[in-house]
Amino acid sequence: MFDLNPTKQNKVIMHYTKKIAGYLLIATTILFSSCDSGLKDIDGNSYKIVKIGTRIWMAENLNVSRFRNGDSIPEVKSSEEWIKLGQEGKPACCKYQYDSEKAKVYGKLYNWFALNDPRGLAPKGWHVSTDEEWTELINFMGGGVIAALNMRSVGAAESGNTSKEGGFLALPGGCSNNNGAFSGIGSYCNWWSSTGLNTSSAWMRQLNCLKCDITSLSRDKIFGFSVRCIKN
């Protein structure tokens, strides 16, 4: 029997809790394997990719400006235009605060109608991730905080630029809400899934880089979020 006073007991528990968490993080991280890219969208943008479990994911947010058939995706430059296209159920994309430099790092933001347009948003041979595939990814990576630790970019809240080598490389690109207002860049990763909930809402995933947590949420299809694709 251990003969420890409460203070020493707490120190021992904290010590082993930290060690176990560290081992879990290492064990989950080594399941990643980087892949040579070769992936380009119709605009010629190249993307890093990563194999996680049995699936190959984009390791960067989508930044394409045209559908797979060559048609342009309407790119808006005002909140009024964003609201109008969303209310009409039409596809739209934008750069965060209409800033091209931010798009180079975080990719573009797309409303849900762009994801499910029959002309195809994902590069050839790829598809926009479903809600089920997001769940599979997060469970494979340990779930909850452990998954968020492995997915998020290192120092994302400070710079938005640095990442774990060979991982999912979560990029906190923020969002455009249903009023066309921007928020959350550098702190929140927001990704659409291609899975709708009802006529007005669809499922998405939000990674809070500050609290290190990932949540499944439903949002109005007018919102603009980042997009990740998976190889077919």
ZILINZI-V389025 format. One record per pair of residues at least 4 apart in sequence whose C-alpha atoms are under 7 Angstrom apart, sorted by the first residue. I is the first residue (numbers start at 1). J is the second residue. Records with the same first field share a line. If there is no record, write none. Layout:
I=J / J
This chain:
4=8 / 9
5=9
6=10
7=11
8=12
9=13
10=14
11=15
12=16
13=17
14=18
15=19
16=20
17=21
18=22
19=23
20=24
21=25
22=26
23=27
24=28
25=29 / 146
26=30
28=141 / 142
29=150
31=52 / 53
32=51 / 52 / 166 / 167
33=50 / 51 / 52 / 166
34=49 / 50 / 51 / 166
35=49 / 50 / 51
37=47 / 48 / 49
39=46 / 47
40=44 / 45 / 46 / 47
41=45 / 46 / 64 / 123
42=66 / 68 / 123
43=64 / 65
47=58 / 60
48=58 / 59 / 60
49=56 / 57 / 58 / 59
50=56 / 57 / 58 / 59 / 166 / 167 / 168
51=55 / 56 / 57
52=56
56=230 / 231
57=229 / 230 / 231
58=228 / 229 / 230
59=168 / 169
60=169
61=106 / 107 / 226 / 227 / 228
62=107 / 108 / 226 / 227 / 228
63=107 / 108
65=72 / 73
66=70 / 71 / 72 / 73
67=71 / 72 / 73 / 119 / 120 / 121
68=119 / 120 / 121 / 122 / 123 / 124
69=119
73=91 / 92 / 93
74=91 / 92 / 93
75=92 / 93 / 94
76=81 / 82 / 92 / 93 / 94
77=94 / 98
78=82
79=83 / 179 / 180 / 181
80=84
81=85
82=86 / 180
83=87 / 178 / 179 / 180
84=88
85=89 / 90 / 91 / 92
86=90 / 222
89=113
90=113
91=111 / 113 / 114
92=110 / 111 / 114
93=108 / 109 / 110 / 111
94=98 / 108 / 109 / 110
95=99 / 100 / 103 / 108 / 109
96=102 / 103 / 182
97=182
99=103
100=104
102=106
103=107 / 108
106=171 / 173
108=226
109=175 / 224 / 225 / 226
110=114 / 224 / 225 / 226
111=221 / 222 / 223 / 224 / 225
112=116 / 221 / 222
113=117 / 221
114=121
115=121 / 128 / 194
116=194
122=126 / 127 / 128 / 229
125=231 / 232
126=229 / 230 / 231 / 232
127=229 / 230 / 231 / 232
128=193 / 194 / 228 / 229 / 230
129=133 / 134 / 193 / 194 / 228 / 229 / 230
130=134 / 193 / 194 / 195
131=135 / 193 / 194 / 195 / 203
132=136
133=137
134=138
135=139
136=140
137=141
138=142 / 143 / 147
139=143
141=147
142=146 / 147
143=147
144=148 / 213 / 214
145=149 / 212 / 213
146=150
147=151
148=152 / 207 / 212 / 213 / 214
149=212
151=167 / 168 / 169 / 170
152=169 / 170 / 209
153=162 / 163 / 164 / 169 / 170 / 171
154=162 / 163 / 164
155=159 / 160 / 162
156=160 / 161 / 162 / 172 / 186 / 187 / 209
157=186 / 187 / 209 / 210
158=186
159=186
160=171 / 172 / 186
163=169
164=169
170=189
171=189
172=185 / 186 / 187 / 188 / 189
173=185 / 186 / 188 / 189 / 226
174=183 / 184 / 185 / 186 / 188 / 189 / 190
175=182 / 183 / 184 / 190 / 224 / 225
176=180 / 181 / 182 / 183 / 223 / 224 / 225
177=181 / 182 / 223 / 224
178=220 / 222 / 223
184=188
187=208 / 209 / 210
188=206 / 207 / 208 / 209
189=206 / 207 / 208
190=205 / 206 / 207 / 225 / 226
191=204 / 205 / 206 / 225 / 226 / 227 / 228
192=203 / 204 / 205 / 225 / 226 / 227
193=203 / 204
195=202 / 203
196=201 / 202 / 203
197=201 / 202 / 203
198=202
200=220 / 221
201=218 / 219 / 220 / 221
202=218 / 219 / 220 / 221
203=217 / 218 / 219
204=216 / 217 / 218
205=214 / 215 / 216 / 217
206=214 / 215 / 216
207=213 / 214 / 215
208=212 / 213 / 214
